[in-house]
Structure formats: structure tokens, C-alpha cells
Amino acid sequence: MNALETFTSTTEFASVENSAKLHALLILSTDEKNQEMSLEDLYAQAYPVLPEVEKQLEGLVTFGVVDIASRHEDSIGNKWKLKSLPAFVIYKGPPKENPYTGKIYRDSKVIDIAILDNARKLKKMLKQAIPTEFVQELKGDEATMTGLEKRLSEKQDDESVALLLSEQKHASPMYRALAAEFYGQGVNFVFLSHVEEGAKDIMTALKIEELPSLVMLRSMTESVTLMAENTKTYEELKGFVQPFAIQSKDPAKKGSKQGNEDLSFVKFLSRETFGDVVLRSDVIWIIEFLDAEREQELNQEEWREMLMGLHRKAGVVSMGAVSCVKEIDLCEQYGGPGIRIFPLELAADNKLMRGDVDPQTYTTINEAIESAIAAIPDLTVVINSAPELNGFISRARHDHALPTLFFTNKKHTPPMAKALLLSVPTQKIMLAVIYDANDELKKQFSIKPSASTSLVCLVPSQAEIEDQKSTPFGIVAYDKKRNGPYNYPNVIQFILQVLAQFPHPQDTEPDSKTIDFSSIDETSAQTLVPYMTRQNMADLCGGNKICAIGFFEDHVDTISDTESRLAKWLVTFAHVAAQSKQNKEPFHFMWVNGKCQKAFAEAFGVGLFQMPTLAVYSPSKQRYATNVGLFDEENAAAFLKSVLSGRISTAPIGNVPEFVEECSFEEIQEVAADTNGIADDEDLDDMLSEILSEEKQQREELEKMLKSQQKEKRAKKNNKKSKKKHKEQKKKSKKKKGSRDEL
């Protein structure tokens, strides 16, 4: 959560001038009477509306209070020439450089203080004030596959394109605020409305099924998608974009020049920015403190090549510069001209913290790079034997972490592997490095014996109960042909794709965020799992949604009886929905009366004997999958995960029957009577198990009989032509069966 910012000096206020985000500032001047109160208390006491609006616009707007009292050292003063205090000022737009003084400034606007008495007007004004210039809305020819491919081809190699696809016609305030925060950091923000003619082709190419969706693109074949469920808060969006930002670009210095050379790619730091950029970051910094001669000799292209090479190799190491001519105090604080390393180290809980400055002063950047890379904290685990590997995977599973294996022929852990774990602190990932693995071990993880470097992630999957030899995880391997060479940008993008597209272990939520299942009763269950009718079907299960539909057989009115079957089934289903939501799975949950909507249920293969059960349905793709087995939390959750992972295939459903009007209690009872009392049997679950068991036995006997018949037929076919034809048919059959279906 963004805390209220306070400013009493020009040094502190420089962060506002150097930012591109919208700032809303209350300007006041404290005196002896109120100086004992904190600025935060004065802020809340004077205008109670402000904290309320600040909470509602968290992340979108930076709120602050500025004390311009002259008693403060390095006082800000009345730079706005305000006639009365308190006053309300907003800052918007990118930072600019004064061509005469070289100082950075931003445009500000004084707003009528009366607006602070009206929360609705204040909120509306601030949303409208969020800059629009950092987001380009794609229209016409730009909103086509050709236009998007052209945009991607014209960007710099180290840059990314953030594409938001939405049902709205214009970029939302949240997305505009996100673009402002990442201005100048190598991310180009674009927006595409679904009403554009070319939107459908782009969605198809990027495999977008649900809106809104945010996609990070390096090219049309290199992309990572943030699912719609995770686009609701600013922090979720920011966390998704953050790994793609380039730390070397400074919006406050963009376009600035030093001497006769264009040094816009060199990140020059001042005393005002040094703390935030270097000391309070999770990056190892190589800082060159430049004297006048070295500053004139500095070459933009050489610096760029070193920085790009460093990023490809290590990722969490960056470079910056300080002018000892302009920043005399800062330069002297760290020992004068020279190259120094500001390392990271691990705290007791294995979290990153800023370490002490390396006492050595380096004479060349290359020397410093070698030492900085060697100083990357190492959270990887070296594996030397099969028992160690098994133990590693077991520990990862026990700790709810995602096991990742890095195979290499080198005798040391590559810096890229160390950097991976430090780059995704919000995810629980454990990485093992395996040196010179034998062919048998490589084969176990689908790795070619000749491969000198390989990376695989072990994603969870539901093991087949009947198949004792099946592995408890699925293997997702890095494909060099598709993902590119093994370097930090490519590998971190692969890791992000795995985290975004496959079910994976999550960090244990704090107690405040963990769902208390004991609090879910039949009333709250109806909120988690709404009842789908003819009137609300389009809203609950339409468009690109992936629907998890519960089929139950009792009338909706029986929910009021807490001991009824329907009330108990619904609570069970609500538990499944709550857990799925906590795991950030893409499903939308609802339930229908399978007796009343009999034709609809039968389209999913659900008859009166199959309820209660669960089906997954994609209306946009017209495909479905229906669960087979007892209806309980464990089986339902396992079914959903299997559909997500592709282990359970979906089938085409064709035309889905329309819903009929709601049935009365008597009409549902009539349907029950037609089943010869089976629907009223209290042991329906046991009967269902017996039916399924018998059906399974019949299928197995039928399969044995068919195999025997096929064997006899093959023995009779001795001519070559018949054998050739049979082989072709067999190949086609295998190819069709092996294709993976994705919902």
C-alpha cells in the first residue's frame, strides 16, 4: 500500500519533479502552534476526504503533504506563488529539463481547495488528470496484426511492448497510471479495444480468451499473458510489468546531454535520486564516479554494449554514473572518482538486503563487472546424486515451491541461474543446478543426451490413480528453438510464462488472506456460486469466460433447509470455488438445476443418474469436459486442475440448448417420479459408484474382446498392400489420439 508522502525540503521534493506519475499535494505551512502535530495528522484533520480518496485511488495517484515553513532546512518555499494556504496542487506529465539551468522540473496546476470537501468530484478530477500521453491507443491500420508486428520490429532489442486488450473503448485510469510509473524504463504501453476490426485476429494470434488481458511482448512469438482475474488491482499489474522494466533508463534524464556526446543511455545519478535508485533497490550496482576528463571521454555506445551484455548474463546487476563535477558532495562521500560496487547480501530469512559498499576501487568497468557478478547472492542448490535430487524435489513439494532444474556441463553455477531466483521474490521457486548429468538422468526429464544446457520446471499434475508408475508432476522444458539462446532475458521470460500459464505452488497466504472455509455456509455459498437461470446466463457464462458449472437436482428453494442435500452440495461446491479463486485459477463458478434444465444438462452428458457433478465449459470455443466420479471437494478440485493442465481433454459440444423458464417444485418432483424413485434414494452416491464401477468393468471386457478380434484379423492379412494400408491407418489413429486439447 502506498503511504502518504511528506515533503519539507527541496531534496525530498525532487522525487516529485523526477517522476511521471500524477501527484496530488496539499500545500501548507506549519507554525509553532501546530508543529507538534505530524503532517499526516494535519492532513487527515484538515480534510478527512483525502485519506478516503487516497485509499480508493491506491497506486493510481501519489498523495502527499508539503510543509513550506521557512524553519525547515533546505526549505521548499512558496515556489507556486500561492496567495493563500492551505492549497491543493497536482503534478502531471513527464519531467522536463530546463535548457538553461539543466535542472529537472514538471508542470504543476493549482486546484480550487474547495474540491477537497467533495470526495466524488475529487476522485473524478484525479482520474481524468492521470496522463494519457504514455499510452498509445491502437486505431485503424495500427490495430491489426501487420500494425502490431511493425511496432514490435521498430522497438529496441531490450524493450518490451505492454498490450492491454479490453472491452472498454479507451485505456482505463489504472492502465494510464501504470504507463506513467514505468515511463522511460523500456516498456511501450499500447491499448486495443475489442471493437477494432483487427482485435479478433490479434486475440487469436496471442491466444487471448478473456478480456481484459495484459500481454507483455518482445515479439509475436515471445509473449507472456496476465489472466483477467489478476488485472483487478494496481499492484497486480505493476508486479507483472516490473520484470520487463529496464533499470538503465531514467525518465528524469531522458534526452539530457553531457559535453558533446549524447549520453541518454547512461544513468546519471544525483544526491536526490541515489538513495531510491541504488541504496533501496534489489539490484547490484556498479557506479562509476566520473571526473571531468572521464566524463568527456565517456562513450554512449560502449556503455550501452557493456550494460546489455551485463543484463544478458546476470540480470540483477546494473550500471550507473555520478558526475563528480556536478555532484561534489556525493562523489566525496564515496571516496572520489573511481568505480565502486554496491552489492546485495542475504538476511537471516534469505531475503535480500543492501550490503556494505565494496572497499575496493576498480579502474575499469570490466574488472568491476567480474566482481559484481561473483557477488550475486546464491540461493540455488547443487545436486550431485540421484538421492540428492529426489530429496530436493521432496523438499520443494513440502515447502509448496516450484522445483526447477538447471542442467549444465560447466563446473560452476552460471550467474543467470542465481539471478532467476532473485528476480521473482513473490513466487516460491527452488532451483537445483546439476553438473554433468548422465544420459539416464537426462532421459528421465526428456532431455537429449547431447544437450550441454537444459532447464525444466516440474509443474504439479494429478497422478492417475490406476497408473502407479505415473509421475506426480508434469515437465515443462525450455525450448531453445522457440525461446532463444540461454540468457537472462529469455530464461526469465520462460519462467514467467510457466508461472502464468500452468498451475504452480503459491506462497502461503498470510492468515488475513487465507480463506476460512468454516465461515462458508449455505448463504455465503450462493454468493461464491450463483444460481444460473435463463435471465443471467449471458452474464455468468458468456463471452470468453471458462465456466465451472455444478449440476444439482433439487429445487433452489430447498437451500433454506441447512440439512437438505442441495444446501450441503452447494457448500461443498463453494469450498471448491473459494480454493480455486485463492489459487488464481481462471474459472467462473455457477450451478444449475439439471432436472429443470434437462436438455442443457444432457448436452454435457449429465443425466439424472450423474448428478451431482461438475462440468467445465468454454462458450467461445464451444468445448466442454464433464467430471466422472463422486462429487466431493477433492475430486472436483482435481478435475479442474486436470482440465487446466490438459490431462483431461475437452470435447466439442455443438449447439447448447437454451434454458427453459424456471420449474416449480411440483414439476421437479414429477421428473423425480419418472425415474422410479431413484432420485429420492438417500444412497444415490453409493449407487452411482456401483454404476461407474460396472461401466468400467464392461469397458475393460469390451476392449479385451476388440483387441482379440483385431489380432485375429491382422493374422489373416498377409499381403503387403494390406499391411501398408493398416500401418497408415494406425499412424493416423495415434496422431489423432496424441494431440493435446487446450480449453
N, C-alpha and C positions, 0 to 999 in steps of 0.2 A: 504494500500500500504506500502511495506517495505521501510523505509527511509534509506539513506546511513548511515552506521555506521562509527564513528570516534573513534580512539584509540590513547591515548597519555601516558597511564600508564599501568603497569603490572596488576593492579587491574581491569581496564577496559578490558584488553586483555584476562582476564581469561574466559570471556564468549565465546570466540572463542575456547579456549582449552577444555572447558566443553561441547561443542556442538558436534553433529554428522553430522550437515549439511555441505554442501560444502560452503566454504568461499573463495571469490576472493578478494585479498587485494593488494592495491597499497601502496608500502612502500616508504616513502620519509623522508627528514629531513629539516625542515624549519629553516631559519636563520633570522637575523634582517631585511633583505630586504623584505622578503615575509611573515613575521609573522603577518602583519596586515591583510592579506587576510585569509579568512576562509579556512579550509581544504576542504570543499565542493567545493569552488570556484577554488582552486588549482587543485583539482581532475578533474573538468569539463574542465578547461582551458588547462591543460596539455594533456589530452586525451579525446577529445569530443566524441569518440566512446563509452566510458564507460557508460555514462548515458543512451545512446540509447540501449545498450545491457542489461543494468540493468533493464530497463523498459520491454524489451521483455522477460526476464527471471524472472520476478517478482514472488517471492515465491520459485522458484527453487534453486536460488543461493543467498547467502547473500554477498553483496558487501560492502567493507569498505576501508578506507584510514587510514594508520598508520603513525604517526609522531614520529620518534625515536630520535628527538633532545634531547640533554642531559639537556637542560634548564628545561624540564618538571619534576615535582616532581614524584618520582617513575617511572623514565623513562624506557621504554621497552628496549632500546639499540639495537645494531645490533646482535640479537640472532641468525640470519640466516647466519652470517659471509659473508654478501654481499660485493662484490668487488666494486660495483658502485650503485649509486642511480639516479633516482628512479628505483624501482624494482617491479616485479609482482610475488606474491606468492599465491598459493592456499593451503587450508587445506581440507582434505577429510578423511573419515573413522571415526571410533568411538574413543572417548577419552580413554587413557590408563593410568595406574598408574605406576609410577617408583617404583620398588620393594625396592629400597634403600632409596629414599627420601620421598616416599609416595605422591609426587606431581603428578598432572594430566598433561598429555601432549598429543599432537596429531602429527601425521606425516604431514610434510609440503613439498612442492615441489616448487622450483624456476622455473618460466617460462620465456622464452625469451621475453623481453619487447617489441620487435618488433610486437608481435601479437596484441598489443593494437591499432595498426594502421589499422587493418583489422577486421571489425565487423563480417563478415561471418565466418572467421576462429576462432575468439574468441568465438562466440556463439557455434559453433560446438564442440570446445575443451571442453568448460564448460559442455555442455550437456553430453558428453562422460565421463567426470570426476565425475559426480554425482554417489555416491556409489551404487553398485549393491548388496552388501552383506546383506543389510537389507530386501531384498525381495527374497523369495524363489519361483522359478518358478516350478509349478507342471508338472511333466512329467510321462509318463508310468503309473505304478500302483498307484502313488500318485495322478494322475489326474483322479480319479474315485470316486464314491460315497463311497466305502469302505475306500479309502485312506483319503478322506476328513473327514469322521466320526472318523477315527483313530486319525487324527491330533487334532480334537476337543476334543476327550476324553483324550488326553495326556496333554493338556494345564492346567494351574492353574485355579481354580474356578473363580477367579476375572479377568482373562484375556479374551481378545476377539481376534477373527481372522478377519482380513480385507481381503476380497477376491475380486480381480478385474478380471472380465471376459471381454475379449476383442477380437476383430478380428485381432489384431496385434500378432506377434509371440513372442515378448518379452515385458517386462514391460517398460512403457514409462518413459522418464526422470522425468516427473511430479510426477508419482507414486513412483519412487525411491526416489525423494526428500521428498515426504510425509513420507515415511517409515523412512528416516533418521531423520526427525524432531521429530517423535514420538518414536525413539529408546529408549528402556528401560522403556517405560511407559505402559507396559502391553498389547500392541497391536502387534500381529504377522501378518506381511504382506505377503500375497501369491498372485501369479498371475497364471491365467489359460487362455491359448489361446483356441479359439474355434476349432482349428484344432485337438486338442487332442480327442481321441475316446470317452473318458468318459465325455467330456464337455457337450454334449447334455443332458445326464441323470442328471447332476448337475444343469443345467439350468432349466430343467423341475421340479426338486425337489424344487428349490428355487423360482420357478415361474418367471424366468427371460425371458422377451420377446424381449428386445432390448439391443444391445451392443453399447458402453461399459456400464457395470453396476458395481457399487461398493456395496458389501454386507458386513455388519458387523454381525458376527456370535458369539453367545455364545454356540449354539448347532444347529442341523439341524432344530429344531422346534422353535428356538428363533433367529430371524434374522430381520434386517432392511435393505432395499434396497434404494440406491440413484439412481434416474432415470437418464437416459442417458443425458437428457437436462441439468442436473445440475452437470455434470462431466467435464465441459469445462475449468474451472478456478481453480487455486490452492486454492484460498480462499474458494470456494465451497466445495472442497474435505476436506480441513482442518477443516472447520466448521462442517462437517458431522462426522468426526472421533473424534473430540475433546471430546465429552461427554463420550466416551468409554476409554479415557486415564486414567491411574491410577497415581495420583499425587505423590504417595508414593515411586515410583521407580525413581532413579536418575542415568542416564547413566554415569555421571562423577564418581560416587562412586560405580558402579556396580562391585561386586566381592571384594570390599575392606573389610578389617578386622580391628576390634578394639579389642586389647587384644587377648585372646584365643578364643573368641566367634565370630562366623560368623554373622555379623550384616548387611548383604547386604539388608535386608528388612527395616532397619531403615534409614530414610532420614537424613543424616548428612549435616548440612548447614555451609557454611563458610561466611566470610565477603563479598567475591566476589559474592556469589550466593544468599545471604539473601534478598537483595533488590528485585531481579526479582522474586524469588520463593515465598516469603512471602508478602512483602510490596506492590508489584504491581500486586498481583493476586486477583481473585474474590472468594477466599476461606478463611474461618475462620481457623486460625492456632492455634494449641496447641503446643507450643515449650518447650521442656524440656532442660534447660541449665544444663549440667552434670559436676559434679566434678569428680575427678579421681576415687573415690570409687564407685560412682553410675555408672560410665561408665563401670567399670569392672563387676558390678552386672547385667547390662542390659541384658535381656533375649530376644533373637530373636523371639521365638515362642509366648511369652506373648505379645510382642509388636505387632506382626502380628495379633493375635486374637483381640486385642483391636482396631486396625486400621480397620480390616474387619467388626467388629461389628459396629463401628462408621460409616463406609461407608454404610452399610445396613440400618442403622437407619436414618442418616442425609444427607449423600451425599456431602454436601458442607463444611464439617468440616474435616480437616486433621491433621496429627501429624508429627512433625519433632524434630530433636535434634541438639544441639550445644555443642561441646566439649569445656569445659572451660579450658582444658589443652592446646589445640591447638589454640583455638580462644579466647585468653585472652581479647583483646580489645572489641570484640563483646559481650562477656559474661558480662564484666563490664558495658558496655553501657546500658544493660537491667537489671542491679541490681544483677549480680552474679548468683550462682547456684539456681535452683528452676524451677517451672513450671508456664508459663505465657500464657495468651490468647491474640491473635492479632485479634480482631473482625472486622466485617464489619458493616456498617450502611448505611442508605438510604439518598441520597442527596435530594434537594428540588424537583427535577424532577423524584424522585423514582428510580434513578439509583444507583448502588452500589458504595460505596467508602470505603477506608480503614479508620476505626475509630481509636481512641486513644487506646493505649495498656491498657488492664485491669490492674488497680493498684494492684490488689490482687495477691499474690504469693501463688500458690497451692502446697500442699505437696504430693498429689497423682494424677496420671493421671485420675482416675475415677472421682475425685472431679472436675477436670478441664473440663472433657467431659460433665458433667451435666450442668456446667455454659456456656460452649461454645454452646451447643445445645439450651439452653434458649435464647442465644443472636442472633440466626438466625433471620435476618430481615423478617417481616411478611407482605406479600402483598396479603394474602388471604382475603376473605370476609366471615364473619359468617352470616348464614341465619337462622332466627328464625320463619319465617312465609311464607305462600304462596305468599302474595303480595310482600314481600321482594325478593323471588325467581324470580317472574315474572319481577320485576324491575331490578334485576341483569342480567337476560338474555337479556332484552331490552338494557341495557347499554352496554353489551358486543357486541351486534349486531351493536349498534350505533358507537362504537369505533372500529369496524372491528376486534374484538378479538374473539378467540375461547372459548366459555363457557365450563368449565369443573366442574363437581360436584363431591364432595367427601363426601360420607355418612359414618358416624361413630357413634357408641354408646358411645364413650368416651366423656368426658366433656371438652376436650381441643383440640386444633389443633395439630395433630401429626407433628413432625419436618420434616418428609418426605414430607408432603404436602407443607410446607413452602419452602423446598429445590427445589421442582419441578419448581416453577416459576423462581427461581434464576438461574436454570440450562439451560434455553432456552431463553436467553435475546434477541436473534434475531427474536423470534416469539412473536406475541401478543396473550397471553393466560391469561384469567381471571379464577381464581379458587375459587369456593364457598365451604365452609365447612358447612355441615348440620348435627346437632346433633340430635340423637333420632328421626329420621323421622318416621311418622306414615305409616301404611301399604298402605293407599290410595296414598300417595305421592310416595312411593317406586314403587307401581304398575304403576304409570304414566311413570316411567323411566325404566320399565321392570326389576325391582329389586325384588328378592324374599323377602318376609316379614321376613324370618328368618336370612337374611344376616346382620351381625354386621358391616361389612365394604364393601363399594362398590365405584367404580369410573366409571363415564361415561363422554364421550365427546359428545357434541352436534355439529355434523358436518352439514354444510349447505346442503339443498336439495331443489329442485324446487317443491313447493306445487302444487298439482293437482288443476287446475282451477275449475273443476266441483265439487270437494270434499271440501266443506267449513270446514269440521272437520279435515282435514289433518294437521299435524304439520309442521312448517316451518323448521324443522331440522331433521336429522337422528341421532339415538342414537348408539354410539359405546361404548360398555361396556367392562370393564376389566374382563377377564375370569380367575379365579384363577386356574382352572384345566389346562388351556393351558399356562398361563403366569407365574404361580408360586405364592408363597405367596406374600403378600403385603409388599415389602421392596423397598428401593430406587432404586437399580439397575434394578429390574424387572419393576417397575412402570415407570421409566424414559424411559426404552426401549419401553414400550407400548405407551407412549406419542409420542416418535419419530416415531413409526410405524404409528400412526394416522396422524401425520404431513406429513409423506412421502407418504402415500397411499390414503389419502382422500382429496378432495378439502376443503380448510380451509382458513379463512381470513388471509391476509398478512398485515404486517406493511405498512403504506402508504409510497410509494417510494418518495425520495426527488425529487424536481422539475426537476433536471437534468436527472433523470432516468425515469420519468413519460412520457409515450408516448403522443406526441402531435398529436391527431387524425386529427386536421385541416391541418397538413402538408402532410397527405396521399392523393395523387392524383392518377389518372389512371396510371401514370408512376411508382411511388413507389409501387403501389399496385401489379404490375407484379413481383416485387422482393419478396414481402411478400407471394404472392400466384402465383407461377409459372404455366404456361400452360403445362399440361401433354400430351405428344404425344407418339407415338409408340417407338421413339428413347430414350426418357428419362424416361419412365415408371419405369424401374427397379431401377433407381437411386432415383426417387422421392417417389415411393411407393413399396418398396421391402423389403425382409427380415422380421425383427421383428418390423417394423415401424407400427404405428397406424395412418392411413391416414384419413384426413378430406377432402373429395372431393366435390367441388362445381360443380353442373351440370347446365350449361347455354346453351342457344340455338342459340346464334348469332355467326357469324364468327369472328375469332380473329382479323381480320383487322379492325373491327368496333370500336376497343378500341381507336383508334386515334381520333375518334369523341367524345369529352368530354361530349356531350349531348346524346350520344347513350345509349340504355338500358344496353348493356354489360359493358360499362365504369362505369355506376352507380352501377350495381350489383357487379362488381369487387371491387370497392372502399368499398362498404358495407362489402363484404367478407373479405377484407384486414383489416378492423376495427376489425372484429371478430377474425382474426388470430393474430393481434397485442395484443389484450386484452388477448387472450389465452396464448400467449407467456409470457406476463407480469405476468400472474397467474401461470406460470410454469407448464402448462398442457402438456401432452405428445404428442399432435397431430402434424402431419406434413401436411401442407396445400398445396392444388393444385386445379386446375379446369380443366374440360374437356368440349368439345363441345358435348352435348348429342344428337344432331341431326346427326353429323358426326359419332360419336361412338355410334350408336343407340343400337346395340346388347349389348355393355358393359353397357350402361345406364339401359337397360331393365333388366339385371341381378340383378340390385339393386332396381328393382321395379319402376324405373323412366321412365315414358313415356313422350310424347311430352306435355301432359297437366300438368305434375308435375314440369316442370322447370319454374323458377329457384328453386333449392333445394339443400340440403346438405346431404351427407351420410358419415358414419364412417365405415372404412374397415380395417380389420386385415388380410393381406395376409398370414401370418404364420399360423393363426388359421382358415382361410377361413370362417370368420364370418363378418356380417355387420349389420348396423342399418340405416334406412333412415328417415329423418325428414318429418313430415307431418304438413303442415300449411304454412302460409305466410313466405316469405323469407325476414327477416329483422334482424337487429343486436340482438335484444332482444330474439327472438325466436331461432335463430341459436345458440347463446351463451347458452341459457337454455337447448337446446337439447344436446350440447356437455357435459355440466355438468351432465345431467341426465344419459348419457351413462357412464360417469366416475363413478358415484355413484352406477350404477347398477339398477337404477329405470326404465330405458329403456333397455329392453333385446335385445341382438343381435341374429341373426338367421344364420344358415349355408347357404353358398352361392354356394357351389359346384364348378364347373369349370367356371372360369371367362373368357369370350370371349376375344380373342386377339384384340388389336387395329388394325384398318384398316389405310391405308395411309390417309394423310390429304385431306380433302374435299375442293373443290373450292367454291367460293362464290355462283356460279350458282347452284352447287349441293345442297347446303344447302337451297337455295331458292326453289328448286324442292321439297325437303322434306316438306317445309312450305306449298307449293301449295297442296300437298296431304292431308293436314289437313283441307281443305276447308276454308282456310283463318284464322283459329283460332289462329295460331301462330303469325299473324300480328296484332291481335286485341290489341289496346292500353290498354284495360281494362282487360287484362289477369288475373291480381291478383284478381280482384273482381269476375271474372268468376270462378277462382279456389276456392275462398272461398265459393261460392254458391254450387259448385260441392261437396266440402268436407262436407258442411252442409247437403246436400241431402243424401250423402252416410251415414253420421252419423245417420240421421233420419231413413233411411232404415234399418240400422243395429239394431237400437233400436227396431223397429217394428218386425224385424225378430226374435230377441232374445225373445221378449214377446210371439210370436207365438210358438217358440220352447219350452219355459218354460210351456206354457199351454198344449202343446201336451205331454210333459214329465209327467206332473201332472196327466193327464188322463190315461196314460199308467201305472203309478205306482199304481193307484187306482184299476186297473184290476188285478194286480198281488198279489194274496192273499196267495199263498203257501210259506212256509218258505224257501224252496230251492231257489226260485226266488228272495226273499228278500235278502238272504245271498249273492247271486251272485251279485246283484245290489249294495250292500254295498261295496263289494270288488272292483268293478269297480269304484265306486265313490271315494274310498280311493286312488286308483292308479291315478285317474284323478287329484285329489287335490295335491298329492305328486308331480306330474309332473309339474303342474302349479306353484307350490310354489318354485321350485328350482331357485336359483339366477344364472344368467348368467353374467360372467365377461369377458370383451373383452381382 
